[in-house]
Amino acid sequence: MTDTDGAARDEADSDHLSSILEAVTDLRDQVDDLVETVHQHVTRLRADSGVQVIEHRRAAEFEKVPEIGQWLAQRLVDAQPIRSPSELYRIDGIGVTRAYEVWNYFFD
């Protein structure tokens, strides 16, 4: 194999890997959108039935709540399922006001 053949093969491999990475990234975005849609439907169904529970949320979702950083988001993930604002403010770093802010973010 010549250097030219090797370079062409490396370029083809690189192009192929780039296309795979792009496809996987697109798929991940679609899955994230689907997960968010499912959460919205479940939340709506629970609200209609009078049952509200924060569960199966990821840290990234909690981080969207104002003033919730990575550390606190992980504590919220670990505390799930959360069935009321009073359960939220028992979590270290969550006071009464922030508990209602988190709760209302998902159920208001």
C-alpha positions in Angstrom: 0.0 0.0 0.0 1.3 3.4 -0.9 1.2 6.5 1.3 -1.4 7.9 -1.0 -3.6 4.8 -0.6 -3.2 5.0 3.2 -4.1 8.7 3.3 -7.2 8.1 1.2 -8.2 5.2 3.4 -7.7 7.4 6.6 -9.8 10.2 5.0 -12.5 7.7 4.1 -12.5 6.3 7.6 -12.6 9.8 9.1 -15.5 10.7 6.9 -17.3 7.5 7.9 -16.8 8.1 11.6 -17.9 11.7 11.3 -21.2 10.6 9.6 -21.7 8.0 12.4 -21.1 10.6 15.1 -23.5 13.0 13.4 -26.2 10.3 13.2 -25.7 9.3 16.9 -25.9 13.0 17.9 -29.1 13.4 16.0 -30.5 10.3 17.6 -29.6 11.5 21.0 -31.4 14.7 20.4 -34.5 12.9 19.3 -34.4 10.7 22.4 -34.0 13.7 24.6 -37.0 15.3 22.9 -39.0 12.1 23.3 -38.1 11.8 27.0 -39.2 15.4 27.6 -42.5 14.8 25.7 -43.2 11.7 27.8 -42.5 13.7 31.0 -44.9 16.4 30.0 -47.6 13.8 29.2 -47.1 12.0 32.5 -47.1 15.2 34.4 -50.3 16.3 32.7 -52.0 12.9 33.4 -51.0 13.0 37.0 -52.2 16.6 37.4 -55.5 15.5 35.9 -55.7 12.6 38.3 -54.8 14.8 41.3 -51.5 13.0 41.8 -48.3 14.9 41.4 -44.9 13.3 41.8 -41.5 14.5 40.7 -39.7 11.3 39.5 -37.5 10.1 36.7 -36.1 13.6 36.3 -32.5 14.0 35.2 -30.1 16.5 36.7 -30.1 18.5 33.5 -33.9 19.1 34.0 -33.5 20.3 37.5 -30.6 22.6 36.4 -33.2 24.5 34.2 -34.9 25.7 37.4 -33.5 29.1 38.4 -30.7 28.9 41.0 -30.4 25.1 40.9 -26.8 24.2 40.0 -25.2 20.8 39.4 -24.7 19.9 43.1 -28.3 20.6 44.1 -29.7 19.1 40.9 -27.9 15.8 41.8 -29.4 15.9 45.3 -32.8 16.3 43.8 -32.3 13.4 41.5 -31.2 11.2 44.4 -34.2 12.2 46.4 -36.8 11.1 43.9 -39.6 10.3 44.0 -40.7 13.6 45.5 -44.4 13.7 46.3 -44.8 17.2 47.8 -43.0 20.5 48.3 -42.5 19.5 52.0 -40.4 16.6 50.8 -38.4 19.0 48.7 -37.5 21.3 51.6 -36.2 18.4 53.7 -33.4 18.2 51.1 -30.1 19.9 52.2 -29.8 23.1 50.3 -33.6 23.5 49.6 -35.5 25.9 51.8 -39.3 26.5 51.8 -39.2 29.2 49.1 -36.9 27.2 46.8 -39.0 24.0 47.4 -42.1 25.8 46.0 -40.1 27.2 43.1 -38.9 23.8 42.1 -42.4 22.3 42.6 -44.1 25.0 40.6 -41.5 24.8 37.8 -42.7 21.2 37.1 -46.4 21.5 38.0 -47.5 25.1 37.4 
